[in-house]
Amino acid sequence: FENIDSGEINIDNKSILNKAPDRRNLGMIFQQSNLFPAMNVYDNIAFGLKIKNLSESEIKKKVRNALEMVEMIGFEKKYPSQLSGGEQQRVSIARTLVTSPEVLLLDEPFSAIDAKLRRNLQNSLRNIHDELGITSIFVTHDQNEAMILSDKICIMNNGKIEQYGKPADIYESPASKFVASFIGNYNILSKKEYRKLDIIDDSEFIAVRPETIKIITKKNLDCLKGKIMKVSFQASLVIYDIKVKDIKIKVEKIFKDQNVLKKGDEIYIQINKNDIIKL
């Protein structure tokens, strides 16, 4: 709806700037479902197709296909007030997909939904995307969501692109301190801090992924003595906050009940120089 200051917006190498919003063939899914409260599920999904003057038989077929995609068969006669937040968002997805948009735009559509249902919707959306092959742009502040859903990730900071690429490439090789702090739960150390840990480098900052750091119980030449200050759990991971020379180091390990260390345990850590990323 806004005029752009510069540049172009192209779909399939064709500018859409001179097209009215209803002629651009874009699908938009918002953070809130924005369903028509006085319409049932069927009519909400059929609305865009009726605007396009499709026949009733074609509308029924398309609505049923859309409901099957989001696993909502049997909900046709229910109204938005009778649906959960996740169900409402499924209907929003169906209502958008049923019009066969060339590009699907999603603005944090799962942020108001509880964690378990959110994961289910993420998987459903990924499956739908793979099935239909619609180019989709998904805005999120959740790093896990970005990694789960994306073929490519564009990380932005104050309106500027910090890094663009495949999820694995960004995770393994963050281009800046901001990217490392956002995408990988890295240990980010200043020159003063990492030199205190006997790491030799000239970068202003370095980053080390928490899962690459080894915890050992016997001292050797390459290790640093530390004390476990906190133990927490995240699904199948055990997360240790370890104090090493007054510096907090985060280490992640796969949960094994018999090997979980306790707060207060004194241990040694090893940081492989090949796992250090210069920022």
N, C-alpha and C positions, 0 to 999 in steps of 0.2 A: 504493500500500500504506500510505502515511502519512495520518493525519488532518490536514486543513488547519486553520490557526489562525483564518483569516477568509476572507471572500469566497465565490465560487462557481466551480465548473468546469462549464460548460455546453457541450453539443454540440447544435447545431440548436435552441438556446433551451431545452434540457431539461437539468436537473441530473443529473450522473452520480455524485454523492457517495454516494447510498444504494445504488448498484449494486455488486455484487461485481466484482472486477477482470475476471473472465472473461465478464461480461455487458455490458461497456462498449463492445465492438466497436472497440477501438483496436489498431493495429499498431505494433510497436516493433522498431526495428533498432538494434543496439548497435555500439560501436566494434569489438568482436571479434565474429566471425560466430556463435559459440555454436551451431553445428550439432551434432546428435546424432552422435557419432563412429561408433557401431555401425550407423547407418542409411545407406543409399546416398542419392543426390541425390533420386531419386523419392520415397522414403519420408519423407525430411526435409520435402519440400514438401507431401506428402499428409497429414502427421501431423494438422494442424489440421482438415482436412476429415473425417478419420476420426473425430475427437472429436465432430464435428457429425453423425455418422451418415449421411453422404451415400452414395449408391449407388456401386459400383465404377466404373460407366461414367461417372458425373458427375465422380468424382474424377479419372479418367484425362483427361477433356476439360479440366478446370480446370488440372491440373498441366501438361499440354502447352501450354496458352495462357500460363501463367506462365513456362514455360521459353522460349517464343518471345519474350516481352517482354524477357527478360534475355539473349537470344541464347545459350542453353545447351542447345539441342536436341542429343541425342547423348551427354549426360553423365549420363543417368538412372541408370546402374548403377555409377557411380563413387562412392567414399567420400570424405569430407572430407579425409582424409590424402593423397588422390591429386590434390587440387586446389590451385591457387595461392591466395594470399590474396585476389586480386581475384575469382577464380572462386567462392571460398567466400562472399564478400560478395554476389555476384550471386545465389547460391542463397538466402541469407538474405533478400534483397529479394523473390525469388519466393515463398518460404515465407510471408512476411508479406502480400504482395499477393493471394495465392490465396484468402485468407479474406474478401476484400472489406471491409476496415476502413473505418469512416467517417472516421477521422483517422489519419494516419501520422506517427509520432514517430521522429525519427532523431537519435541521439546521436553526433556526430562519426564517422559510419560509414566514412569514407575516410581517416582520419588515419594509419592504419598501412600505407597502400598507397603504392607509388612514384608519382612525379609524373605520368608519362605515363598509366599505368593509371587514376590518380585522375581525370584529365581525361576519359577515356573513360567512367568510371562516372558522373561528374557529368552528362555529356551524355545518357547512357542514362536516368538517374533523371529528368532534366528532361523528356525525351520521354515517359517513362511517366506522369509527373505530368500532362502536358498531355493525353495520351490518355485517362487514366482520370478526371481531374478530382477526385482525392482531396485534401482539405485536408491539407497536410503542414507539420509544424514541424521544422525542421532546425537543430540546434545546431552551431555551428562557431566556431573562433577564426581561421579563414582568411578574410581580407577578400575575396580573389578568388573563393573558393568561394561566399561570401554573395552577391556581385554576380552571379555566373553563374546561381545557382539560384533566386533570390528574386523574387517579385512584390512583397513587402513585407519590409523588414528592421527588426528590433527590436534596437537596440544597448543592452546592459546593462553596468553598471559597479557592482560590489559589490552586486548584487541590485536595483539601481534602473534604471529605463528612462531612458536619456539621450536617445534619439531614436527615433521610429518613422515609417516612411514608405517611399515608393518608392525603389529603389536610386539612380536618377538624382538625385532630390531630395536625398537624404542626401549623395551625393557632391559635388553642386554647392553645397549650403548646410548644412554641418555646424553643429549647434546648440551645440556646446561644444568646448573644447580636446581633451577625451578622444575625442570622435567624429572630429575632424579627424586626430588622431594615429593612429586605428585604421583608418579607412576609405579615406583618399585619399593617403597618403604626402606630406602637405602639408609645406611649410615653415612652421613655427609660430614666430613671433617675438614676444618680449616688447616692452613699450613702449620700454624702453631700447635694444633692438636695432633695432627698425624706425625709430626716430627717428634713429639713427645712419646709417640708409640714406636719410635725408631724406624719409621717409614721414610725412605729417601725419595724425594720428588721436588719439583719446582712449581707445581700447579698451585693456584690460589686455593682451590678446594679439590678434594678427591671424594669418590663415593665407593662404598663396598656393600654389596648385597648381603643381607643378614644370613641367608641360607648357605653362603659360601664360606663362612667363618667356622673353623673347626674348634670344638671344645675337647680338651684332653685333660687327663687327671695327673699325668706325670710330666715334669719339666723337661724340655730339651732346648737346644740352642736357638730355635726360631720362635719360641713361644713367649707370651706375655702373661704375667700373673694377674688374675682378676677375682672379683667377688660377686656372686649373684645377689642382686638387690631386689629383683622382682621376678616372679614366674607367673605367666598367664597363658591361657589356652584360646586358640582360634580354630575351631573345627578340628582338623587332624594335626594341627601344628602346636608345638610348645614354643612360646616366645620368652626368651630370657633377656632381662636388662642386666648387663654386667658392667661393673665399675672397674676400669683399668686405668691406673695412674690419674684418678679423678676425672676420667672421661667416660661417658656413658656409651656403651656399645650394645646394639641390639643384635641378638642371634636367634635364628629360627631353626627348629629341628622337627622332624616327623615324630609324632607322639608314639612313644613306647613306654608303657606304664612302668616296667621294671627299670628303665634307665632315666626317668625324670629326676633332675637335680632339684635341690631345695634352696629356698632363700637362705643366704648366709654361707652357702658352700663356697669354698675357695677352689678355684680351678685355673686352668691355663687356656689361652686361646691362640690360634694360629691364623694369620691372614696371609694368603698366598699372593705374591706380588702380581701374578697374572690375573687376579680377580679385582685389582685396583683400577678404577676408572677415573681418568683425569677430567676435571670440569673447568 
